[in-house]
Amino acid sequence: QVQLVESGGGLVQAGGSLRLSCAASGSIFSIHAMGWYRQAPEKQRELVATITSGGSTNYADFVKGRLTISRDNAKNTMYLQMNSLKPEDTAVYYCNAQGRLYSSRFNDWGQGTQVAVSS
């Protein structure tokens, strides 16, 4: 099994910054892709950004240069630097990781970290 633990969420004023972290642990052989998703109240979960083990990134259109995804492969940890935050960024942010255990593949989610942006 893989455990994904997010941290770094909180309450911030509009225009402020937060840095989210997601640490993966368990009997992991390799992690191919990791990503951040978010879910606002009464809305569906949506993609924020993804990153592969090689460093290739993909961002949702609403990111518009405000958010930067990165990862430390040696630590099995992913980050999301969020700048110029807006009230509409308020959501629970979830970490996702896909890869291989020593005997099978995995595609797991963290429990989420709340981000609240006040106007």
Summary of the structure (lengths in Angstrom):
residues: 119
radius of gyration: 14.0
end to end distance: 40.0
largest distance: 48.1
contacts: 351
relative contact order: 0.33
helix: 8%
strand: 63%
